Amino acid sequence: MNGIQLIAGTSHPELAKKIAKRLKLDLTPVIIKKFPNGEIYARLGKKVRGDDVFIIQTMINPVNDCLMETLILVDALKRSSARRVNLICPQLCYSRQDRRTQSHEPISAKLVANLITKAGIDRLVTVDLHAEQIQGFYDIPVDHLVGYPLIAKYIKTKKYEDLVVVSPDIGGAKRANKIADLLGTPIAIIDKIRRQHSQCEVAHVVGDVKGKTALIIDDIVDGGGSICGAAEATKKYGAKKIIIAATHALLSGEAVKRLNDSLADQVIFLDSVPIPKEKRIKKMKIISLAPLLSKIIYRIHMERSLGELFKWEEQSKLL
């Protein structure tokens, strides 16, 4: 491929290297540093005039630094006459703040959309937005990928008997239905009551999980309290084995300890965000997004359709 460059932000260099290796490209050198007062500096290491540039940057803690670093990189690229600037952002920050639940609150997901658009990004690629309607906040093309087909592909290799897909809340029922269709299994839904941010009270399980292997599927595991509570409820209702699976492993606070002490027999994550060695436990399986994202980058650059990669029923066959 000619006229294409990949730039890695500082948030997830490991994923960027995997993507570059699959595309047989070298990462464009870039200098990124902080001044003593915390301001971020970025400078491109080679010319990008007329090129199709892909920034690979996920949004992890410190989230605001990652966001600002991205905007500064985009500004550097636009001022250096890049033909097109694409952002590959598997975990998009502030996506849980997509609406007002109380008076006097912001809609932070819309603010981030404005910042990204105004900075000059031409296309956004992201994975498992917390709310699909966030795509409508952007006035640029947004390619919203889903991660559950990769999880389904892995689960198929295990050939579990009596598998049931469990949604940890009513909002995730659509995701659970789709992965259940891929696996040919029934679903169950956990009805929970949210008392405050990041704290939930499980009410009951709707569906049959007794004597079955329960695959609890979610988009984000942050503090871990909600998903571990779902595992506890599923076990209480008779599940013989429990698998926790999610796309984004934010793993804040006591999340790793909660997962390790939980009733789950296995924990599956995608590498949308880096998971350092100290946060990896024996029952954790990490599946890489690099194969999917490298295909997406290739097709965008070659102006080829992404449609077949968006078909959830086909993704497990393609990857």
C-alpha positions in Angstrom: 0.0 0.0 0.0 1.3 3.5 -0.9 0.3 6.8 0.6 -0.6 5.4 4.0 0.9 6.1 7.4 0.2 4.7 10.9 0.8 6.8 14.0 0.7 5.3 17.5 -0.4 7.4 20.4 1.0 6.7 23.8 -2.1 4.9 25.1 -1.7 1.5 23.5 1.6 1.1 21.6 1.3 -2.8 21.8 -1.9 -2.8 19.7 -0.5 -0.3 17.2 2.6 -2.5 16.7 0.4 -5.6 16.1 -1.7 -3.7 13.5 1.4 -2.3 11.8 2.9 -5.8 11.6 -0.2 -7.3 10.0 -0.3 -4.5 7.4 3.5 -4.8 6.9 4.0 -1.2 7.6 6.3 0.8 9.9 4.9 3.1 12.4 5.5 6.8 11.6 8.0 8.2 14.1 6.5 10.9 16.3 7.8 12.8 19.3 5.3 13.1 22.2 6.3 14.5 25.5 5.0 16.7 28.4 6.3 20.1 29.5 6.9 20.5 33.2 3.6 22.2 33.6 1.7 19.2 32.1 1.1 20.6 28.6 1.5 18.0 25.8 3.9 18.5 22.9 3.8 16.5 19.7 5.9 16.6 16.5 5.8 14.3 13.4 9.0 12.6 12.5 8.5 12.6 8.8 6.4 14.4 6.2 2.8 13.3 5.7 1.7 15.7 2.9 -1.0 14.1 0.7 -1.0 10.8 2.8 -3.9 8.9 4.3 -2.9 8.8 8.0 -4.4 6.6 10.7 -3.9 7.5 14.4 -4.2 4.5 16.7 -5.2 5.8 20.1 -7.5 4.4 22.7 -8.8 6.4 25.7 -7.5 5.1 29.0 -6.6 6.6 32.4 -5.5 9.5 32.3 -8.4 9.9 29.9 -8.1 13.6 29.4 -4.4 13.4 28.6 -5.2 10.8 25.9 -7.9 12.9 24.4 -5.8 16.1 24.4 -2.8 14.2 22.9 -5.1 12.9 20.1 -6.4 16.5 19.3 -2.8 17.8 19.3 -1.7 15.0 16.9 -4.6 15.8 14.6 -3.7 19.5 14.6 -0.1 18.6 13.7 -1.3 16.4 10.8 -3.7 19.0 9.4 -1.0 21.7 9.5 1.4 19.3 7.8 -1.1 18.8 4.9 -2.2 15.2 5.5 -4.8 14.3 2.9 -7.0 12.5 5.4 -6.8 11.9 9.1 -8.5 8.8 10.5 -8.8 8.0 14.2 -8.8 4.3 15.3 -10.1 4.6 18.8 -11.3 1.2 20.2 -12.3 2.6 23.5 -14.0 6.0 23.1 -14.0 8.1 26.3 -17.1 9.6 27.9 -19.4 7.3 26.0 -21.3 6.5 29.2 -22.3 10.1 29.5 -24.5 10.1 26.4 -27.7 11.6 27.9 -28.9 13.6 30.9 -30.3 11.5 33.7 -30.7 14.4 36.1 -31.1 18.2 35.7 -28.0 20.4 35.3 -25.9 17.6 33.9 -23.7 17.8 30.7 -23.9 15.4 27.8 -20.1 14.8 27.7 -20.2 12.3 24.8 -21.5 15.1 22.6 -18.8 17.5 23.8 -16.1 14.9 22.9 -17.8 14.5 19.5 -17.6 18.2 18.9 -13.9 18.4 19.9 -12.9 15.4 17.6 -14.9 16.8 14.7 -13.6 20.4 15.1 -10.0 19.2 15.4 -10.2 17.9 11.9 -10.6 14.2 12.0 -12.1 12.9 8.8 -13.2 9.4 10.0 -13.6 7.7 13.3 -13.4 3.9 13.9 -14.4 2.7 17.3 -15.5 -0.6 19.0 -18.6 -1.2 21.2 -19.9 2.2 22.1 -21.7 2.1 25.3 -24.7 3.6 23.4 -25.0 3.2 19.7 -26.8 6.5 19.3 -23.5 8.3 20.0 -22.7 7.8 16.3 -25.3 10.5 15.6 -23.3 13.0 17.6 -20.7 13.1 14.9 -20.9 15.0 11.5 -18.1 12.7 10.1 -18.3 9.0 9.1 -18.2 6.7 12.2 -17.5 3.0 11.8 -18.9 1.3 14.8 -17.5 -2.2 15.2 -18.7 -4.9 17.6 -16.4 -7.2 19.6 -18.7 -10.1 20.5 -18.1 -12.1 17.3 -14.5 -12.5 18.4 -15.6 -13.7 21.8 -18.1 -16.1 20.1 -15.4 -17.5 17.9 -13.3 -18.3 20.9 -16.2 -19.8 22.9 -17.0 -22.0 19.9 -13.6 -23.7 20.1 -14.4 -24.8 23.7 -17.5 -26.7 22.7 -19.4 -26.0 25.9 -22.5 -28.1 26.5 -25.7 -26.4 27.8 -24.4 -22.9 27.1 -26.6 -19.9 27.9 -25.8 -16.3 27.2 -26.6 -13.9 30.0 -27.0 -10.2 29.8 -26.0 -8.4 33.0 -28.8 -5.8 32.5 -31.8 -5.1 30.3 -29.8 -2.6 28.2 -27.4 -5.4 27.0 -30.2 -7.7 25.8 -29.6 -6.8 22.2 -25.9 -7.7 22.4 -26.7 -11.0 24.2 -29.3 -11.9 21.6 -26.8 -11.5 18.8 -24.0 -13.5 20.4 -26.6 -16.1 21.3 -27.6 -16.4 17.7 -24.0 -16.9 16.7 -23.6 -19.6 19.3 -27.1 -21.1 18.8 -28.0 -20.8 22.5 -30.8 -19.3 24.6 -30.4 -16.1 26.7 -31.2 -15.0 30.2 -31.3 -11.4 31.5 -30.4 -10.1 34.9 -32.8 -7.5 36.2 -30.8 -5.0 38.3 -31.5 -1.7 40.0 -28.9 1.0 39.8 -28.8 3.0 43.1 -26.0 5.4 42.0 -23.1 5.6 39.5 -21.1 2.4 39.4 -23.2 0.7 42.0 -26.0 -1.8 41.2 -28.3 -4.0 43.2 -29.2 -7.3 41.4 -32.9 -8.1 41.6 -33.4 -11.5 39.8 -32.5 -13.5 36.8 -35.0 -13.8 33.9 -34.4 -17.1 32.1 -33.1 -20.6 32.8 -29.5 -20.9 33.9 -29.8 -23.9 36.2 -27.2 -26.5 35.5 -25.8 -24.6 32.5 -22.6 -22.8 31.5 -23.4 -19.1 31.7 -21.6 -16.6 29.4 -22.1 -13.2 30.9 -21.4 -10.7 28.1 -21.0 -6.9 28.6 -19.3 -4.0 26.9 -17.2 -2.5 29.8 -15.8 -3.8 33.0 -14.7 -0.8 35.1 -14.9 -1.3 38.8 -16.1 -4.9 38.4 -18.8 -4.7 41.0 -21.7 -5.0 38.6 -20.3 -7.9 36.5 -19.2 -9.8 39.7 -22.7 -9.3 41.2 -24.1 -10.7 38.0 -21.9 -13.8 38.3 -23.0 -14.2 41.9 -26.7 -14.0 40.9 -26.2 -16.4 38.1 -24.5 -18.9 40.4 -27.3 -18.4 43.0 -29.9 -19.4 40.3 -28.0 -22.6 39.6 -25.4 -22.1 36.9 -22.7 -24.8 37.0 -20.0 -22.7 35.3 -19.7 -19.0 34.7 -17.7 -17.1 32.1 -17.4 -13.3 32.2 -16.7 -11.6 28.8 -16.4 -8.0 27.8 -14.8 -5.8 25.2 -13.2 -3.0 27.3 -11.3 -4.0 30.4 -10.9 -0.6 32.2 -10.3 -2.4 35.5 -10.3 0.5 37.8 -9.8 0.4 41.6 -10.4 -3.1 43.1 -11.7 -4.6 39.8 -8.9 -7.1 39.4 -9.3 -8.4 43.0 -13.0 -8.6 42.5 -12.7 -10.6 39.3 -10.1 -12.9 40.9 -12.3 -13.5 43.9 -15.5 -13.8 41.9 -17.4 -17.0 41.1 -16.4 -16.8 37.4 -14.4 -19.7 36.1 -12.9 -17.6 33.2 -12.7 -14.0 32.3 -12.4 -13.0 28.6 -11.4 -9.5 27.4 -10.5 -7.9 24.1 -7.3 -5.7 24.0 -9.2 -2.5 23.2 -7.2 -1.1 26.1 -3.9 -2.3 27.4 -4.0 -4.7 30.3 -0.7 -4.6 32.2 0.9 -7.7 33.6 0.0 -6.8 37.2 -3.7 -6.8 36.2 -3.7 -10.2 34.5 -4.9 -13.1 36.5 -4.7 -16.9 35.7 -8.3 -17.2 34.6 -8.1 -14.3 32.2 -8.0 -14.7 28.4 -7.2 -11.7 26.1 -8.2 -11.7 22.5 -6.6 -9.2 20.1 -8.5 -6.7 18.0 -5.5 -6.3 15.6 -6.8 -8.7 12.9 -10.1 -6.9 12.7 -8.7 -3.4 12.9 -6.0 -4.1 10.3 -8.7 -5.3 7.9 -10.7 -2.1 8.5 -7.6 0.1 7.9 -6.8 -1.7 4.7 -10.4 -1.4 3.4 -10.7 2.3 4.3 -7.4 3.1 2.6 -8.2 1.1 -0.5 -11.7 2.7 -0.6 -13.3 -0.8 -0.3 -16.7 -1.6 1.4 -16.7 -2.3 5.1 -20.2 -3.8 4.9 -19.2 -7.4 5.1 -17.2 -6.7 8.2 -20.1 -5.0 9.9 -22.4 -8.0 9.5 -22.3 -9.5 12.9 -23.3 -12.9 11.5 -20.3 -12.9 9.2 -17.5 -11.5 11.4 -16.7 -14.8 13.1 -16.1 -16.4 9.7 -13.9 -13.6 8.4 -11.5 -13.3 11.3 
